[in-house]
Structure formats: C-alpha cells, structure tokens
Amino acid sequence: MRRDALAFGEFCLDRANALLWRGGERIALAPKPFEVLCYLVGRPGELVTKEELLDAVWSDLHVSESSLAVAVNALRSVLGDDRQSPNYIETVTRRGYRFIAPVATADLPAIERAPEEETASVTEQVVDRRRHWRVGRTGALDTLEKASQLARTGQRQVVFITGEAGIGKTTLLQMTLDRMNQQGLGVLHCSCNELFGTHEAFLPLIGALNECCRRTDGASLLTSIREHAPTWLAQMPGFLGEAERATFQHEVFGATRERMLREFSDLMEHLAVTRPWVIILEDLHWSDFATVDVLSRLARRDRRASILVLATYRPMEVAVGGHPIRAVHQDLRIHGHATELALDRLTGTDVERYLSLRFNSADFARELVERIFARTGGHPLFVSSLLDHLVAQGALVEHELGWRLVSEDAASHDSMPRDLEGMIKQQIDHLTVDERCLLEVASAAGAEFSALHIAGALDRPVLDVEQMCEDLARTDRIIVGAGMTEWPNGSVSGRYAFQHALYQEILYQRLAPARCAKTHALLGAGLEQGYGPQAAEIAAVIARHFELGRDFPKAMHYLGAAAEGSARRFSTREAANYLSRALELVPHLPPEFRVTTRLKLLLQRAWAWRASGDFLNSLQDLSAIVAHAAENGHVREEVNALVDLSRFCLYVDRRQSLPVAEQALIKSRAIDDAAFSALVQGNVANLKLMLRGWDRENADLAERASALITGEQDLSMRLRRCSMEMVLEFLRANYPACCDATTRGKELARLVGDVYLFVLYESVEAFAQIYLGEWGQAQRNLVSALAISERNANPQAVALCHLAIGWLYSEAEEYGSASRRAEDALGPMIEANPFTFFVGRNLLARAYVRMGDLARARQHLDAMERRMEVDRVPMESLVIPHYLLTCCDYWIAIGDLDRAQGSASQFHEVTSAAPDRPFLALCYEAMARIAMLKHDAQLAGGHLSAAMSILRHARLPHATWRVYRTTAGLYESLGQAQRAAKWRDRSCQVIASLAETLDPNDPLRSASFFDAGRDTGPDIAGR
C-alpha cells in the first residue's frame, strides 16, 4: 500500500507514476491534460487562472488559450464531467478554472492487471456493444485456433486472411483475439495506411513498437529492442536520452536494410521465448515493400519460435496495383511457410443470428432477414451499415416491447441502397452539411485523424470540431473514438478513426479536385506548424499532403527530408523512391529553379545509391547530371559530377576512371577558379598514382590539391582529400601519415554511414600497420571492422575484412588459414569489384606458392593477367609490389630463374622509381635469392647490402626480418656459421617484436612463425 495518491469521486490520481485510475481501470490521458489535472487537483477549491496553468504546463512553449481549453475538454470527457453542471472542473468565465470536488489523500493499492489489459488499446478497453453481435466464421476461427496452438508449441505460423473490402477481416482478427486465451500473450498490432504508408520503410512495424513501448509494461520490451534490435531503436529516437545518442549512433553505424530484417526476426524470437506473440499486419495491400520483406524473412526462418503472424489484404487491390504481397504470399504457401483463409460472405443463417443478437429478438430477426440478406448478399459491412442506416432514418425503431419496422415501404428493396457503396453514400448524404464537410476533410487526413489536425483545414475552433467528432462517434455514425493526440507544440485534442476504410475512401472521392488540393495543402501546413522543428519526424506525411496540395516546393523539401529519414532507416530503395518523386515534381517549379533543383536531387540520389553499394544506379544518376548540366551550361556542376563519376567507376569499370577524370579537367579550364581547377587536377593526379604508379609530378599535384581542401566543410570534398593523402602517403612509405589520413577517412565514412568506404580505409590502414610491424593493432581494427560488416550484412565489406586478415596471417606464414579466408570471401559478385579481386587473387597466389601448390598459384596469376591484359583493367599501385614479388617467388619455385630474374627486374623498375622503401628492400632480397640459386654469392651479397642500407634508415620490420633471414642463409651457404647464426638471431628478434604487438589471447600468437625454436635455416626457394 502506498499513501501518495489523491482521491476524488470515483477516481484516484497517482501523480508519482503519471496514472489516473477509476477503480481498477486505468484511464488513458495525454501528457498535457494529465499535467493540468495534477495542477488543479493539487489546489482544490482555488481559482487557478489560465495564465497560471499555461505557465505551469506549457512553460517551454508559446501556445494559445485554445490548447488549455482542449486539454480541459479532454479532462471533462474522461471524467464524465458536464461543463454546464460540473462535478469536478468548474469554469470561471474569462478567468480560469476551479477544481470543486473534495480531494483526499488515499492509499493506492498495487493493482494487479492482466496482461491482456496491457496489450489492449484505449478503444479496445471501452465496452463495445458491437462485439456481442459478431456471428459466423466458425470454420475460420477453428483454423486460427489450430494455428495458435501450433505456434504455442514453437512452430511459427503465418496465416494470410484475404477478402474484399468490408468482408470482415478485421472483425475476424478481433474475434480471434477475444477467443484466444490471452494470458501471457504478446500482441504487436500493425496497420497500413493507403495515403501515407506505401513509401515509408517499416512504418507499420515502427509505429506498433512505439505504441507497445509506451504501455505500462513497455520497459521490458524497450530493453529487448535495445539488446536485440538496436537498428529499430534508432527509428524510435524518443526513447533515447541525449547522453546515449552518440554512443548509440556508433552502435548502428553503417546499418543496412538487411540488418534491420535480421534484427526484427531476432527480436521476435527472443520475445517468444518467454511468451507467445501474435503479430497482426492489417491491410498489407497498402504496406511499404520493406514491411513485406520483414514478413517474408520472419516466415522463412528455421528457428523454433512461438510466433503467430496474421496478415490481411485485399486480393483485388493487389492485382490492380501490382503490390508484391501476393507473390510473397504464394511463394510462402508453396514452400509450406504459410496458409490462407479466404473469407466469403455470411450465410442467411449467420445474418439471421446477427439480427437476433442486435435486436434481441428471434422473431424480429426472422421478419427482417429475407429483406436484408436479399439486398446485401450477406456482405458483413453492408449488413451492419444498412441496419445502421435504417435505424438512423427511423425505418427501424425501438419501443417498450422491442424493435419494429415502421412501415413495409421503409425497408422495401426500392428504398434500400442496392450495394455497399450506395449505402455508404446514402449515410453520408443524410449527415448535416457541417458533418459532411468535416468528414470529407478528415478523409484527406487519413484512416485516423485528430480534431486538432482538421480544425486548421476547416478554419474552425478545435473545441467545436472536437465536439462534432464526439457527437458523430457517440451516435455510431461513420467514425469512432481512438484516444488522444498531442503535438510537439503542446496542442491536444481527441483522436478518431473511420469505422472502415471504405468510409474514408468514399468520402475522399467526394472531394472535388480544387478542394482536394486546398485541403491537403492546409493539412500539410497544420502539421508543419504543429510539429515545428520536429516536422522532419513525419516528413513523408507532410510531403504527401503538400504534393497532393500542389505546393511543389514544400513537397520537394519534405520529400528530401523523408529520403534522409529512410536513409537513417537503412532503406536506400525507399530513399531513392522519395527522391524520384521529388524529381517528378521538378517540371512544376518555376523555370529558373528547375535545372539546379534537378541536379541537386540527382546528386543526392546518386550518393544514396553509392552508400548502399549500388554503383550501377549511382553511375546512371551521375551520368544524367553530366548530360543535364552540359545541356544547360552549368559547367561547375558538370565537372563535379564527372569527378564523382571518375571515383565511383573505380568499383565498377575502372577503365573509365581516368578518361572521365581527364574530361573533367578539360571542362574545368572554362571555370575561372584556380583552387577548383587544382582540385580537379589533383583528382586526375590521384587516380594516376593509384592506377599507373608513382610519378613525382602527379604526387606534387595531389599534394597541392589536398592542401587546398583543408578547411572544406563539404563531406565529399573532405573524403577526396583523405583518399588523396592516403594514396600519396602509402606510396611514399610514410605509413604513420597514411594512417592519419585513413583515421580521418573512417570518421567521415561514419558520418555518411558508408560501411564499405569505412572498411576500405581500414584495410589500407591495416596494410600500413603490417609494414610498420603493428600487427596487433591491425588485427584488432580488422576484427572490429569485420564485426561491423557482418552485423550490417555488407558482403563487399565482409570480404575485404577477411582478405585483409588473410594477408596478416600470410605474413605470419599461416598460409592455410590465409587461403581459406580468401577462398571463402571471393566469388563472382565480390570479384566484380576490381580492388577486392586483385587483393584476393594476389593473396591466393602468394599462399599457394608458399604452400608449394604451384598449379593453383598459376591459376590465380593467370586470372590477374587476363584481367589486366585482356580486359584492360589496371591493378592498383598499392597492390602491384605484392604481385611482382609473388611472380618472382613463383618462377623461383618452379626453377625458371631467367623468368624470375625478369620479374625481379620489373619489380626493381617499379619500386626504385618510387619512394617505396620496404618493397625496394624486398626486391633486393628476392634478387639476392635468385643470385644465390645461380651460385653468385658476390652478387647476392651486393643485393643484400643494398637492402640493408634502406632498412638502416627506417623502422620496417615487415621487410627487415626477411632480409636478415636471407642474409643468414647466404652466410650459411658460404660456411660462415657464426655470421649466419648472428643474422638468424636478429631475424628472430624482429619476429619476436611482432609477436609482442599481438594480444596475449590472439590465436595468431600460436603460429609456428613465432616459435623461437623453429628452424631458421635457409629456405631461399620459396621465401
């Protein structure tokens, strides 16, 4: 018992836990009305002015008195209070309010609530007399009961409930939930929306999770989402504190749609361990495609889980609109993952039973059933709506002895509507002009709407609109109550829903084109004002209103914001859809804005594709920018697009990279901007360094361009700088500076959410760290990057991580592990990326040479040569030294010393022209091994001396231990055992220093390479 509650009338106010109780029933209240109630109850009998209440409840917002009036109206509604003769809240005209009921401190018992009460929505907690009139569907209910029982045993079940509009799909769902034993049952109820749900990724699921987390038992669900589905929590920012947002963004960095699909299944399977869960997906014919993907993924998983999915849709809508849900449904059914319940109309017996329950008279039901069934054909919605219509029109009346038919003519076939649509239209026609106008505007707001929202479009006071909605809902006419709405600006009002989507559809069709456009524009403006700085949270809805309202500049603005929101939901396809819709609106803009807007949107979409790894679509958009900019004389935009195109081509068709970059350079000469021209020149220079090798002039140009970008705020420009510096410093063998550039590049990649770009920087940094002897750091970074890549289901990034780790293992002479990683990582899709292809094939060729499998090594060398010589795809200068060294080793291994010498000469030509000190040292080491095999000890000694002089001036253990070991081999071959032992010891010392960089529990430390007692004798043929 807790003595901290205030009691008045039949109510109990628990201020500490923000709860209002009537007996054992919790009363739902929006935050602002609850705060008003607390303030008034805390000062019983006192006049509380409007100014006091506004200052106390809306202290951080500028709102009008109408917000206060709406809040008080909401309180009166839940308290059952009357403004004219109040029991609780008295209005003091023009001044404020007084709480007039006696207030006492009360003991608040810990009220035990059944789980089903927690899962029920506000409307479901209200006694619905219509629930007692449900009839039929015995077979369907039995089927669903069997599915429920199987789900409880851990056999996940998916049931598609199909049928025409109004056939009773939603009613069957309600009957099923009522019939199920809901003790301990979790329910996730998701509804799709025709006007606003088809493009917003995962919208029904996110909305349902939000609702569940706000319930009194939502804390445990929120914890589960945080642990098992962090990408979904990222879409629910209201549950994240400011302090944890930065950390959380790090957790979901680079997430993809694939990761979201996987995490949702993980979440539901985790939740289903403790209790069965029912996932309801209503009206999937209006759903976004991402939600369909979630359903498909959840249904196909093999893990046992107590999950029942009930999904409804209209087959006709799907057939006409080409929605993918039907194809998914059929595929799941064929493979045994789903069943179907196709609902038919009610039988005459069912209709008679319904009439008997509704009018509480079997005799009256028999009198009426023939007329009703003949007109409706047993269509459930038509039956109930027709009866509502007849009651409203006075054709059916209730008297002291029961119901009766006023006259035969009143319910004759000629006087009754001929179909459901006609019946609904008649119902609408019998409304007052004001009621029709209100509902028509509401139909444009959506399947659910608030009085607050449509009041602005009607230009009427919120209180008046809310009262009209309450009257309509109370008299069971077309709409029902659906709780409360509170906007970020503090405004509150009642929320309502159409009894069926058909009512909304028919009302919406009544809006003439001009009125429809104006209505949507006003609705969009209302949301824009009500949400203020938080408007981006509902950008897709606002964009749709402005789009239909023909306010195209605002529509395009919010479509851009919606695209950014979809990108945050890791759904590139939806982001691209929003941008495509925005592009379709460009012709509606004033002529002077069309070109720049189109170019901007195309660029935004190109980068959206790029972030998801869809380079082909990205290249198409960049090519479109180039063509459109050239056609309209926008040279700078054309050049920028060409530069981006040259960079993106690296991952698709790098043969085009340099020609496109040089085209940009030629075009840039028409721009009188020295700095910009230098940047374009620097891009050409950077690509030449990457694809053609070291060149002093290109290095200077790249360095100059990099210096000019310093201080740039544009992310793409800063990324260019990091790329240029990374390549430049790597080729200079200035590995610490290279790591500085990659570190900055990784941070920028995090900002743009591009995991592949992040891993690309990480892999180059790993090679630099390997050359510096920082093997432990390289291993730690790569393992972390691999975890990120796998978590985000990015196959290109995963492959690159495995290959980089494979290279580290090959350096420790663990060639079996290295080759297995490479074989598992590579495949046709992965190798379409030239960088991954060359890194992976080089690793395999090297590993198989060292393992003595020369036939397989030759296959990989041939594959690289075909790609370079036949396909004319250049190999990166960062990888070429590895390739040439492996070629030397291969020819040495098969005993062809002349070809080995030829490869060594080519190796020397490449490395001596560049400041690439470690590989020049390794080149001399390879040449020394060839000379030793030719029994020319003097020449071998000269090559090793040259290598020593290089290593003497730099800390490069990657090359040092090899040179020392080969030197030991040379002295041993000359019979100088003491000198040989000295150089072997030095080699072992360097190797030991490499081992020390690894973590104590790193499995790589167990490699025989680090074994101090291993044979360090000469192995000049393969090493």
Buried (B, 14 or more C-beta within 10 A) or exposed (E): EEEEBBBBBEBBBBBEEEBBBBEEEBBBBBBBBBBBBBBBBBEBEEEBEBEBBBEBBBEEBEBEEBBBBBBBBBBBBBBEBEEEEBBBBBBEEEEBBBBBBEBEEBEBEEEEEEBBBBBBBBBBEEEEEBEEBBBBBEEBBEBBEEBBBBBBEBBBBBBBBBBBBBBBBBBBBBBBBEEBEBEEBBBBBBBBBBBBBBBBBBBBBBBBBBBBBEBEEBEEBBEBBBEBBBBBBBBBEEBBEEEEEEEBBEBBBBBBBBBBBBBBBBBBBBBBEEEBBBBBBBBBBBBBBBBBBBBBBBBBBEEEBBBBBBBBBBBEBBEEEEBBBBEBBEBBBEEEBBBBBEBBBBEBEBBBBBBBBBBEBEEBBEBBBEBBBEBBBBBBBBBBBBBBBBBBBEBBEEEEEEBBBEEEEBBEEEEBBEEBBEBBBBBBEEBEEEBBBBBBBBBBBBBBBBBBBBBBBBEBBBBBBBBBBBEBBEEBBBBBBBBBBBBEBBBBBBBBBBBBBBBBBBBBEBBEEEBBBBBBBBBBBBBBEBBEEEBBBBBBBBBBBBBBBBBBEBBBBBBBBBBBBBBBBBBBBBBBBBBEBBBEBBEBBEEEEBBBBBBBBBBBBBBBBBBBBBBEBBBBBBBBBBEBBBEBEBBBBBBBBBBBBBBBBBBBBBBBBBEBBBBBBEBBEEBEEEEBBBBBBBBBBBBBBBBEBBBEEBBEBBBBBBEBBEEEEEEBBBBBBBBBBBBBBBBBBBBEBBBBBBBBBBEBBBEBBBBBBBBBBBBBBBBBBBBBBBBBBBBBBBEEBBEBBBBBBBBBBBBBBBBBBBBBBBBBBBBEBBBBBBBEBBEEEBBBBBBBBBBBBBBBBBBBBBBEBBEBBBBBBEBBEEBBEEEEBBBBBBBBBBBBBBBBBBBBBBEEBEBBBBBBBBBBEBBBEBBBBBBBBBBBBBBBBBBBBEEBBEBBBBBBEBBBEBBEEBEBBBBBBBBBBBBBBBBBBBEBEEBBBBBBEBBBBBBEBBBEBBEEEBEBBEBEBBEEEEEBEBEBBEB
